[in-house]
Amino acid sequence: MAGIRISEIGRAIVYRSVPWAHSPISLKRESFPKGAVPPHLRPYLFKKGGIPAQCAAETANLKGAARVTAMNACVSAKKGH
């Protein structure tokens, strides 16, 4: 588990954890400025007709963690991972 230095506490983010987490809240450092998309995630952005959009349509009948899991599996399968 990673910690946050006292000197970085101003950049800390507290948010509700995902439903399957053991703790009700999570604390982490800001990875990227708000609105920024890191280069390694750009291929996964929703674009008209792109893989994420196709998988969103295929998993539209699911909700919550089931949809997240299905979206991950779908995108991985279509990307060949």
N, C-alpha and C positions, 0 to 999 in steps of 0.2 A: 504494500500500500504506500502510495506517495504522500508526502506531507507538504504543507505550504509553509514557507518561511514567514516569520513575523514581518520582515521587510516587504513581503509581497501581499500582505493581507488586504491592502486596498484594491487588489485585482482579483480577490477571491469571489467566487460565485456560489451561492447557496440556492438549491432548487429541490423540488420534490423528486424523489427517486422513482424509477420505473416500478410498476406493481410487483415484480418478482424479486426486487432487491431486499436485503435483510434489514436495511435501515430506512426509515421514512424520509430522510433528507440526505442529500449529497453535497459535498463541498469540494470544489476544484478550482484550479487556476484558469483564467481566461486563456484559451488556446490561441484564438485569433480575434482581431477586432470585430465588433458586431457588424454583420452584413458581409464580411469577407469570406470568400470560398477558397480553402487551401487547394493548391495545385493537384494534389493526389485525389481530391474529391470532385474535381470539375467534370470528369466523364460521367458522373452519376447525377448531374443536374437534370431536372425535368425539362425536356425539350419536346416540341411538337413532333410526335412520331418516334421519339427515342426509346431506348430500352426501359428506363424508369417509367415512362408514360405507358408503355405496353404492359408492364407488370402491375401498374396501378389499376389499369382496366381489368386485368385478370384477377386481381385480389379485391375488387370493389365490394364483393359480398361479405368480406371478413371485417372484423373490428378488433381493436386493441392489440394485444401481444400476438394474437394469431395472425393478424395482418402484417405486423412487422416481420415476424418470422417468415411468412410466405413471400413477402416482398424481397427479403434478403436472399432467400433460396432462388427465387425467380431471376433476380438480377445476376446472381452468381452463375446460374446455369446459362443464361444468355450471353454473359461475358466470357464464359469458358473457364471459370475459376474452379 
